[in-house]
Amino acid sequence: MALTEAEQQQASKKRHACITNKQESDSKRSVLDAYGYQVINTIGSGSYAIVKSAFSKKYTVKVAVKIIQKNKAPKDYIDKFLPREIELVKVLRHPNLICFLQSIETTARVYLVMELAEGGDLLNILNRQRYIKELQAGR
């Protein structure tokens, strides 16, 4: 059964999209691999960022890597908010805060590497438990 020209074009577009997605995935992995991070899986995503868990060969722990795609993020976020956020998390040190480890910037993406909160975030805990006892909240 022969395909019509329109069907051939559509099939070609799908092949191109698959190749492009694979190339993007490979480039994300190669940047992280070059810095010693072995990607495990995706743990979250938003409109312009993806969060992946990875294993850091340097620190020998699991980490969370937020991958921000510059072409999808608002210009104000990339130019103003993100640099301030990075500067702030670099200096914050407290036992109850997630530790910032590294930022990596390429022409297309910004990678923020932080320690992984294995138990989830505060919102996950509140959704599971509905409230937090005062003793636990004070820790």
C-alpha positions as CSV (number, residue, x, y, z in Angstrom):
1,M,0.0,0.0,0.0
2,A,1.6,3.3,-1.1
3,L,1.5,6.4,1.1
4,T,0.2,9.6,-0.1
5,E,2.5,12.6,-0.3
6,A,0.9,14.1,2.8
7,E,1.3,10.9,4.7
8,Q,5.0,10.7,3.7
9,Q,5.6,14.3,4.8
10,Q,3.9,13.5,8.2
11,A,6.0,10.4,8.7
12,S,9.1,12.4,7.8
13,K,8.2,15.0,10.4
14,K,7.7,12.3,13.1
15,R,11.1,10.8,12.3
16,H,12.7,14.2,12.5
17,A,11.0,14.9,15.8
18,C,12.2,11.6,17.2
19,I,15.8,12.2,16.1
20,T,15.7,15.8,17.5
21,N,14.3,14.6,20.8
22,K,17.0,11.9,21.0
23,Q,19.8,14.4,20.2
24,E,18.5,16.8,22.9
25,S,18.4,13.9,25.4
26,D,21.9,12.8,24.4
27,S,23.3,16.3,24.7
28,K,21.8,16.7,28.2
29,R,23.3,13.4,29.2
30,S,26.7,14.2,27.7
31,V,27.0,17.5,29.6
32,L,26.0,15.9,32.8
33,D,28.3,12.9,32.1
34,A,31.2,15.3,31.4
35,Y,30.7,16.8,34.9
36,G,30.5,13.4,36.6
37,Y,26.7,12.9,37.0
38,Q,25.0,9.7,35.9
39,V,21.3,10.4,35.2
40,I,18.9,8.0,36.9
41,N,15.4,9.2,36.1
42,T,13.0,12.2,35.7
43,I,11.4,13.3,39.0
44,G,9.5,16.4,37.8
45,S,8.9,18.8,35.0
46,G,7.4,22.2,34.4
47,S,6.9,24.6,31.5
48,Y,10.6,25.3,30.9
49,A,12.5,23.0,33.2
50,I,12.9,19.3,34.0
51,V,14.2,17.9,37.3
52,K,16.2,14.6,37.1
53,S,17.8,12.5,39.8
54,A,21.4,11.6,39.2
55,F,24.3,10.1,40.9
56,S,27.4,12.3,41.5
57,K,30.6,10.5,41.1
58,K,32.5,13.4,42.8
59,Y,30.3,13.5,45.9
60,T,29.2,9.9,45.8
61,V,25.6,10.8,46.6
62,K,22.3,11.1,44.7
63,V,21.5,14.6,43.5
64,A,18.7,16.5,41.9
65,V,19.5,18.3,38.6
66,K,17.1,21.1,37.5
67,I,17.6,21.5,33.7
68,I,16.3,24.9,32.5
69,Q,15.8,25.3,28.8
70,K,16.7,28.9,28.0
71,N,14.6,29.1,24.8
72,K,11.5,28.1,26.8
73,A,12.0,30.3,29.9
74,P,10.9,33.9,30.1
75,K,13.7,36.4,29.3
76,D,13.2,38.1,32.7
77,Y,13.7,34.8,34.5
78,I,16.9,34.0,32.6
79,D,18.4,37.5,32.9
80,K,17.2,38.6,36.3
81,F,15.7,36.0,38.6
82,L,17.9,33.0,37.8
83,P,21.3,34.7,38.4
84,R,20.0,36.1,41.8
85,E,18.6,32.7,42.8
86,I,22.0,31.0,42.0
87,E,23.9,33.6,44.0
88,L,21.6,33.3,46.9
89,V,21.6,29.5,47.1
90,K,25.4,29.5,46.8
91,V,25.8,31.3,50.2
92,L,22.9,29.7,52.1
93,R,24.2,27.1,54.6
94,H,21.8,25.6,57.2
95,P,21.2,21.9,58.3
96,N,17.5,22.2,57.3
97,L,18.1,23.6,53.8
98,I,19.0,21.6,50.6
99,C,22.6,22.1,49.8
100,F,23.4,23.7,46.4
101,L,26.4,21.9,44.7
102,Q,27.0,23.3,41.3
103,S,25.6,25.3,38.3
104,I,26.5,24.5,34.8
105,E,25.6,26.8,31.9
106,T,25.6,26.0,28.2
107,T,24.3,28.0,25.3
108,A,20.9,26.2,25.4
109,R,20.5,25.2,29.1
110,V,21.3,25.9,32.7
111,Y,21.8,23.0,35.1
112,L,21.4,23.5,38.8
113,V,22.7,20.6,40.9
114,M,21.5,20.2,44.5
115,E,21.3,17.5,47.1
116,L,18.3,15.2,46.6
117,A,15.5,15.4,49.1
118,E,14.6,11.6,49.0
119,G,11.5,12.0,51.1
120,G,10.0,14.6,48.8
121,D,9.4,18.3,49.5
122,L,7.3,19.9,52.3
123,L,4.2,20.0,50.1
124,N,4.5,16.2,49.6
125,I,4.7,15.7,53.3
126,L,1.7,17.9,54.0
127,N,-0.3,16.1,51.4
128,R,0.5,12.7,52.9
129,Q,0.1,13.7,56.6
130,R,-2.3,16.7,56.3
131,Y,-0.4,18.4,59.2
132,I,3.0,18.4,60.9
133,K,3.3,18.1,64.6
134,E,5.0,21.0,66.4
135,L,8.1,18.9,67.4
136,Q,8.6,17.8,63.8
137,A,8.1,21.3,62.4
138,G,10.7,22.7,64.9
139,R,13.5,20.4,63.6
